[in-house]
Amino acid sequence: MRTMMIIATSALMIAGAGGLAQAQTGGAAAGATTGAVGGAIVGGPVGAVVGGIGGAIVGGLADDTRPRFREYVVREGRPSYSYREDLRVGAELPESGVQYYEVPAEYGVRDYRYTVVNNRPVLVDPRTRRVVQIVE
């Protein structure tokens, strides 16, 4: 059983490496991190590998769009939610009190919403309320 897990993990890492090499956006790194965190929460070490590969494919904001998106959020003047916990990728925001907004299509982000937490724009998975990217 252990040998099968090692083989499966290795195969996934090799397959994922090819996909990562072809990724054209800086969002792949953030997506990989996000996916790995989510995968680890759900499935432990193997889940982290699978989640990292899947997250790299889905991704968040590309590196070159982050400054423009940050400026967009500032122009919109959305209120900031005061979060008392450590704000990090994978943090789950509370069910109430946080407003989520659509990310304009020009930024290439689907399936996520944005909000402002502690004066920092963040992308959030609206189904789980987990932070998937902090936009610096």
N, C-alpha and C positions, 0 to 999 in steps of 0.2 A: 504494500500500500504506500509506504513512504517513498519507494523508488518511483512509483507511478506519479506521485505528487511532484517529485523533483523533475521528472521528464516533462510533465505538463507545464510546470512553471517555466522551465527552460524554453520550451516551445513557444509559450506565450511571450516571453521576453524577446526572443529572436524575431517573432512576427511583429511585435510592437516596435522594435528598433527600426525595422524597415519603414513602418508607417510614420514614425517620428522623423526619420531622415527626410521624408517627402513633405513634411508639414512646412507650409510657407509662412506661417504666422507665429509671432512670439507668444500667442495665446496657448500654444501647445504646452509650454512649460508650466504655465499656471493651471491649465486643464489637467495635466498629468499629476500635479501635486494634489489638486482637488479630488481627482478620481481616486488617487491612492489613499487619501484620507477617508473618503467615503467607503472604498472597498475594504479598508482595514476595519472600519467600524462594523460593517456587515459580515465580512468573511475572513477576518484575520490576515495573516501574511499573504496567503494566496489571493485573497480578495484585494489586497493592496496592489499586487502586481497587475491583476486584471483591471482593477479600477484605474490604475495609473495609465494603462494603455488606452482604455476607453476614454478617460478624461482628456488625454492628449488629443484625441481625435475631435471631441466635442469642443473643448477649450472655452475660454472666456474672451475678454478683450485682447486683441493683439497688442504687442508692445508699442507699435507706431500709432495706434488709435487711442491709447490711454490718455495722453495729454489733452487731445481734442475732446474726449468724453468728459474728462474732469472739468474742463472749461464749460462744457454744455451743462453739467450738473450745477456748477456755480451760477451760471446765467439763469437757470430755472428757479433758483432760490428755494429749493425744497427744505422743509424744516428738518433739523437733525434730531434723531432719537438718541437719548442718553442711555447708554448701555453700561451697566456696572461690572460686567464680567470682562474677561480678557477678550478683546476683539481679535479674532484670528480666523483663518480659513477653517471651515468645519464647525464653527460656533453656531448654535441653534438660537435664533432670535425668538422672542416671546410671541405667543399667538395674538395678543392685542397690543395696541399702541404704536405699531410700526406701520407706516404707509409704504406700499410698493408701487413702483412706476414702470411703465413700459420703456424698454431700451429702443430708441429709434433704429430703424432697419439699417441706416447708413453705417452703424457700428458693427454689423455682422454678428450680433449676439441673438440667439433664439433660445427659447425655453427658460431664460432667466429674467428677473426683474432687477431694478436697482432701488436703493434707498440710501439715505445718509445716516450714518451711525457715528456718534462722537465726532462730528464734522468731517467724516471721511466717506467718500462714495464707496459703496460696496455692491457687488452683484450677489443675488440671492436666488436659490432654487425655491420658487414659491410653493412647491408641493411639500417640502420638508422644512422650509424657513432656515435652511443652513446657508451660511456665507460661503460662496464659491470663489470669490475674488475680492480683494481689497484693492481699490484703484488708487495708487500712489502717484 
